Amino acid sequence: LLRLVNGKDRHALFRTAVAYCDSPHRAPKVFIGESKGILLERPDSRGVRGLRFPYERMFLPQGSRKPLSRMSGEEKAAFSHRSIALKKFAKWFLNIRKR
């Protein structure tokens, strides 16, 4: 991946979509989570805490001073495109369940 972006714009965006549909007669409700940042020049080789995905070693989220590979699980959740999408879904779902 890093060879593909060598000498090019290194801005990156990871996006997750979570969809929910409770009836075949309704359009699904879609929740999007995005994580913006940049790709590092080379993969981080220092702290690799709870590494789940290879891109964590090369992605520096916008607003962070360290790559995902050096973050705790709790820190990663603040930047996680999956977590953002699921939190949006959970908030919406819990709100409609109250009705």
C-alpha positions in Angstrom: 0.0 0.0 0.0 2.7 2.4 0.9 4.6 1.8 -2.3 1.4 2.7 -4.2 1.2 6.1 -2.6 4.9 6.8 -2.8 5.3 10.4 -4.0 1.5 11.0 -4.0 -1.1 12.5 -1.8 -1.1 10.5 1.5 -4.5 11.6 2.8 -6.6 8.6 3.6 -10.2 7.9 4.6 -11.6 4.7 6.0 -15.4 4.4 5.9 -17.9 1.9 7.3 -21.6 1.6 6.6 -24.0 -0.1 9.0 -27.5 -0.7 7.6 -30.6 -1.7 9.5 -33.9 -2.8 8.0 -36.8 -4.3 10.1 -39.2 -4.7 7.1 -39.0 -5.7 3.5 -41.3 -2.8 2.7 -39.0 -0.1 4.1 -35.7 1.3 2.9 -32.8 0.4 5.2 -31.5 3.1 7.5 -27.8 3.6 6.9 -25.2 4.9 9.4 -21.8 6.0 8.2 -18.6 6.2 10.2 -15.5 7.8 8.8 -11.9 8.1 10.0 -9.7 10.6 8.2 -6.0 10.9 8.4 -2.7 10.3 6.5 -0.6 7.3 5.6 2.8 7.4 7.2 6.0 7.2 5.1 6.8 3.7 6.6 4.9 1.4 9.0 5.3 2.1 12.7 7.6 -0.5 14.2 7.5 0.6 17.8 4.5 0.0 20.0 2.0 -2.5 18.5 -0.8 -2.6 21.1 -3.6 -5.0 20.3 -3.0 -4.8 16.6 -6.0 -6.1 14.7 -5.5 -4.8 11.2 -2.2 -4.3 9.3 -3.2 -0.7 8.3 -3.0 0.3 11.9 0.8 0.5 11.6 0.6 3.0 8.8 -2.4 5.2 9.6 -2.2 8.4 11.5 -5.7 9.6 12.3 -6.6 13.3 11.9 -6.3 15.0 15.3 -3.8 12.4 16.7 -0.1 12.5 17.2 0.4 8.8 17.1 -0.6 6.0 14.7 -3.3 3.5 15.6 -0.7 0.8 16.4 0.5 2.8 19.4 -3.0 3.4 20.8 -4.9 1.5 23.5 -8.2 0.0 22.5 -10.1 2.8 24.1 -8.0 5.4 22.2 -8.6 3.6 18.9 -12.4 3.6 19.5 -12.4 7.4 19.3 -11.0 7.2 15.8 -12.5 4.0 14.6 -14.8 4.2 11.5 -16.5 1.1 12.7 -17.1 2.4 16.2 -18.4 5.7 14.9 -20.9 4.0 12.6 -22.0 1.6 15.4 -22.4 4.4 17.9 -24.6 6.3 15.5 -26.7 3.1 14.9 -27.0 2.4 18.7 -28.1 6.0 19.5 -30.8 5.9 16.8 -31.9 2.3 17.7 -32.2 3.0 21.4 -34.1 6.2 20.6 -36.7 4.4 18.5 -37.0 1.6 21.1 -38.1 4.2 23.7 -41.2 5.1 21.6 
